[in-house]
Amino acid sequence: MNFTLRVWRQNGPVSPGEFEVHEVADIDPDASFLEMLDVLNERLISGGSEPVAFDSDCREGICGACSLTIDGVPHGPGQATTCQVFMREFDDGSTISIEPFRNSAFPVLRDLVVDRSAFDRIIEAGGFISVGSGPKPEPNATPIHPATQQSAMDASICIGCGACVAACPNGAAMLFTGAKVTHLNVLPQGEPERHHRARAMVRQMDDEGFGGCTNTGECQQVCPQKISIKVIGELNREYRLAILEKLRRRRGPLRPQ
């Protein structure tokens, strides 16, 4: 298969970028999109040119590091990670545009590589459960309803790839933050820090410069883990409860008249 590639090239976050056009020929239809980029880079290096910088790690659809926008769709066609997109999904001879994820909170480091450490800082703000050292209770001593367990698991599968942010017309990170808050807050182990977690993670999300959610649903459509936007509703609910709890503590216990 033969393709014309329009690849975004950029030296750094403050440098101007532009598309470069490259022709690739004799690509195996069963090659993944990243393998096709490997072929392109081998040819560029052989010709004395700089290879195209892009992220990848597991190449098995697990980690989400391979975050590219292909023909305007985060990760490309098929609601899968980029490494699980195969060249047979494109028409032979077609032109393919390849860009980094576009969001002010994800600055471009080089070419197709963006800095997604904003997600890490949201997790650091409250996406954890604090535990002390020493003996722990028997796990089965805390029964959890199957529906609660399923809700937590459905949210915890978020891999933090950032496709939801890249697809959102507002650049919101509500699907990511909602998934991280939900999967801890619905479990008994997350109850002690429940209100702090919701406030802290939403505050950090806003501080990072992500936009606001208007429920367009684009995030759900491109999520490779198929996380439902219901976690956004859960996040809104948890945040409101956290604000009410904060106000209650400020006012103190009600006193009889």
N, C-alpha and C positions, 0 to 999 in steps of 0.2 A: 504494500500500500504506500501511496505517496501523499504527502501533506505539505501545505504551506503554513508555517507557524509565524504568528505575530506575537513576539515575546517581549514583555516589559523589561527594560534594562534601566537600572538606577544605581548609582554608586553609594548612596547613603541617604539618610532621612532629610538632609537639607539640600541635597543635590537634585537638579531637575532630571526627570526621567523621560523616556520615550520608547516607542515600540521599534524593535528590530525585526526584519523579515528574514526567515530562514527556510530553506527547502530541505525536507528529509525524504529520502526515497528508500524503497525496499524494506519497509517496516512490517514486521510480522503482525498479522491481524490479532494474534493472541498475546501480543506484548502489552504490558500495562502502560499507562500514560507515563509513569516515572521511568520505565525502561526505555520508552521512546525518547525521553529527555536525556537519558544516559547516552543513547546513540548520538543525539545531537551534540552533546558535550564532547564525546570522543572525537567527533569530526571537527569541532571547533578547536580543540587542543591540537589535533594533528595539523591543522592549518595555521597554528600560531596565534589563535584568538583566545580571548578570555571565555571560560565556560560560563554557562548560566547558573547562578546560585539559586538553589531551592532546598527546602527542608525535606527530610525523610528519616525514618527510623525503622520501625518494624516491617513496613511494607506488607502487612497482613490485615490491614483494616482495624487495628487495635488502638494505636496511639494517637492518631489524628495529626501528627506532625506535618504530613504532606498536604498542607493547606494552600491550594491554588484556586483561583477563579478562572474557569474555563468557559469561554463563550458567554461570559456574564453570570455564570452559575457557580456558586461556591462548591468546590470539590469536583464539579462537572456533572454530567448526566447520571441518573440512576440512583440518587440519594445514597451514595456510598462515598467513602473516602477516596481521594485522588488515586491512591495506589491500587484501588480495586476498580478503577475505570480502565477499560481495555480498548485498544485502538479499533477493534471491529465495530465499536459503537459509533464510529464516525464514518462518513461517506468517503470513499477513496477519491483523492484529489481535492478534498475540501480545505478551506482555510480555517485555522483554529487560533483564536485569540487567548493568550495566557497572561494573567495578571496576578499580582499579590492580593490578599484580602485588603479591602479598602475601608479604613476607619482611622480617625485621628488618634484613637487610643492604641492602635496597632501601627506604630511608625515603621516604615520600610527600612530595613537594615542594609539590604543589597538585593537588587533584582526582584526575585520572588519571595524573599525571606522577610518576614515581619517580626517585630518584637511583641510577643503576647504575654509579657510578664505582668501586665495589668491584671490578668486572670489570677496569677499567683498571689498578687497583693490582696485581691478580694478573698481568696482562700485564707490567707494569713490573718485577715481581719476577724474571721469567725468560723471558717469551715473546718472545724475540728471539735473533738470532745476531749476535755481535760480530764486526765485520770492521775491518781497518785500512784506511787510505787507500793509494793507489798502485795499480799495475797488478794486475789480477786474472787468475787462470788461465782458460783457455778452458773454458766451461761443459761442453762435450762431452768434456773430458778426464777427467771423473769419471762413469763409467758407473753408472747406477742401474737396478736390475732393475725391469721394469714392475710387478710386484706391489708393490714398495716404493713406487714412484711413486704407484700407485693408492691405497695405504693412506694416504699423506701427503695426497693430494688429498681423499680422503673425509673426513679430519679437518679439513682447512684451510677447508672451506666454512662452518664455524661463523660466524654473524654476531653472536654475543654479545647476542642479544635478551633472554635471561633467562627464556624460557618454561620451560626445564627446571627452573629454580629455583622458579618459581611453581607448577609442577605437582607437584613432589616433596613428599610428606607430611612429610619431614624438613627441607625447605628446603636441600637439598644443591646444591652447584655442581660436582659431580664430572663431569658430562657436558661442561660448558664447559671446565673445567680439563683434563680428559682429552683433549679434542680439541686444545687448544692445546699441550699437552705432546707428544702423539703426533705431530702433523704436523711438528714440528721434530726430535724425537728419532729418528725412523726414517730420517732423511736423513743422508748423510755430513757435510753442512755443520753439522748440529747436534750431532755427536758430541763435539767438545771441551768443550762446556758441558752435556752430557747429564745428568750426575748433579747438578750444581748446579741446573740448571733444575727438575728434578723436586722436589728438596727445597725450593727457594725458593718455587715456585708453590704447593705444598701447604701450606707454612707460612703464606703470605699468605692463602690461602683460609680456613684455620682462624682466623687472626687477624681476618678480616672478619666472622666469626660465622655462617658457613654451617653447616648441619647435616651429619650423616654419612650416607653412602649405605648403604641396606639392599637395594638391587637390586629395587625394586618395578617399575621399568621405565616409570614414568609419564613420565619425562623424554624417553625415546625416542619415546613416542606423540605428544607435542605438538611435538616439534622440527620447525620448518618446513623445515629442511634435511635431515631424515630421517637424522641422525647416529646411528649404532648405539651401543648401550651397550658394545660391545666396546672402545671407547676408555677406558672406566672400568677394564676389566681391564688394559689397557695401562698406564694411570696407576698402578695398584696395583703392577704388575710393575716399572715404572721407579722408583717410590719405594722399593721394597724393595731393588733393586739399588743405588740411591744411598745408602741407609743402610749397606748392607754395604760399599760402597766407602769411605764415611767411616770406618767402624770399622777397615777394613784400613789406611787411612792413619795412623790414630792409633796402631795397634799397630806399624807399621813392617814392613819385610821380615822374613820368617821366617829365623831363624839356625840353622844346623846344630847339633845337640847334640854 
